[in-house]
């Protein structure tokens, strides 16, 4: 399954990925983390690259193995990723209905402003609806200035329950989006 979204002079191509894309996914996550660190936003993902963190690498393998990764490309260059699975990770309770859950969402900030993240989220909603499922959820960092929560709201998600994770009580927020089936 592939979709195309126009973005200025360059088209975003979204393709279904697989286990062979794990290095690409880790690279995109590492790049997003480096950008967050450069912005002084270290509480979201810390400072250790995903690829150098055995727990994070394990999560990537788990979510890719259990779900379906999607890679957004511009001119053949990976520009963003997300993985859709049937349910949340360990910090969020499942719901009483079928759902698709977004994991490992990241974009390459070299392509900032081209709509890569929005195209991936729209693709996730389209895939979810095509499967006959009306609920798309994700969880995100809800600390600092709340810009990430607002970004998801701008992309059609609504705030659901807050949660905290880990010993450092990392502040998270579940976001939901109803999609047509």
N, C-alpha and C positions, 0 to 999 in steps of 0.2 A: 504494500500500500504506500502510495506516494502522493503528496500534494504539492502544489506550487502556489506561492503568494508573491505578487509583485512588490518590489521595494525599490523605488526610484528607478535607476537604470539596471539594477541587478535583481534577479528573481531569487526568492528563498525556496529552496527545494527541501521538502521534508521526506525523509525515507525511513522505513522501518529498519532497525538495526538488529544486532545480535551480540553474542558473547565476543565475537571478534572485534567489536567496537569498544570493549572495555578500556583499552588504552586511550582512545579518543575521548570517552566520557571522563576518565580520570584527568586527562589534559585540560578539558573544559572546566572541570571543577577546580583544578589547581589554578587555572587562570582567573577564575572568579574569586577564589580566595585571595590571590595576590592583589587583585583590585580592591577587595574589601580591606585588606591590611593597609594598602596605600592610602585609603580613605580614613584610616584610624578606626575602622569598624571591626574590631577583632573579637567581639563577644559572640557574633553570629556563628562563625566557623572556627575560631581560634587563629593560630598562626602557622600550624604545621600543615604542609601540603597534603591533600588527600592521598596522593600516591605514596607518601612517606609514612602514612598512618595505617598500620595493619588493620585496625578496627574499621576504619573508613573504607579501605580496599575490600574488606570482607562484606561490608554493607553493599558496595557497588556490585560485587559478584552475586550477592543474595538477591537484590532487587532485579538485576538484569536476568538472573536465572528464573525468577518467579514471574517476571512481567515481560513487557515488550518495550524495548528502548526505541526512541525516535531521535534521529539526528537531523538538524537543520543545517543546510549548506548554502553558501553564497559563492557562486563561481567555483564549485567543487571544494571549497574550504569549510571545514566544520565550524559552524557559527553558534550552535546551541544544541541542547539536548534535554530530554526528559524521558522518564520511564513510567509507563502505566502498568499498574498491577490491580489485582482484585481486592486489595485491602491495605490498611495502614501498616506502619511499622509498629514497634513495641511500645511506643509512648502514647499511642492514641487507640481508643476503644473502637472496635468494629461497630457497624450499624446493622439494623434489622432488615436491610434491603440490599439488593445487588448494587454495587458501586464500582467505580474505577478510581484509583488513587494515584496522584502524581508524586513521583519520587525523583531525586537526582536532577532537579531542574537547574540549569545554568546556561549562561550565554557568554560568548567571547566579547569583551568590552571594546575590542577593535571595531565591532559592528554596531556599537551603541547608536540608538536612534533610528535603526532600520526596521524595527518591529519584529526582530527574531523571537523574542520571548512571547510576545502577543500572538505571533503566528503559531508557535508551538502549543500554547494554551488553547487557541482556537482549534487546532488539529486534535488535541486531546478531547475536547468537547465533541467534535465531529465523530471521532472514533467511538466514544462512549455512547452517543446517541445511535450510531449505526449498529451497535451491539444490542440495542433495545434496552439500554440502561439509562436512567434519567438522572443519576446522582454522580457528580464528579467532585472529589474532595482532595485536599492537600493540607499539609501543615507547614508553617513557616515561623521564622524568628519574629517575635513581636516586641522586641526591646528597642532601645534607643529612641529614635524619633518616629517610629511607626511607618516609615516610608515603604517598607516591604508589604505590610498589610494593605496600605493604600494602593500600591501597585496591583495587587490581586483584585482589590475592589474595582479598580479601573478596568480590569479584564473580566468583569462579570461575576466575580465571587463575592459571597457575603460572609461576614464574620460569624463563626460558630464558637464553640467552647474554647476558652483559654486552657493552657496546661503548662506545667513546668517539668523539666527533665534534668536528671542527673543531680550530683551533689552540689553543683553550683547553681541549681534552680534556674536553668536556662529557660527564659520566657518564650513560650510558643503559643500559636493560635491556629486552630483548625479553621479552614476556609471551605465553603461549599458553593457549588454551582449546579443549578438544575438545568438540564439540557433536553431539548425535544428528542423524542424517540422516533 
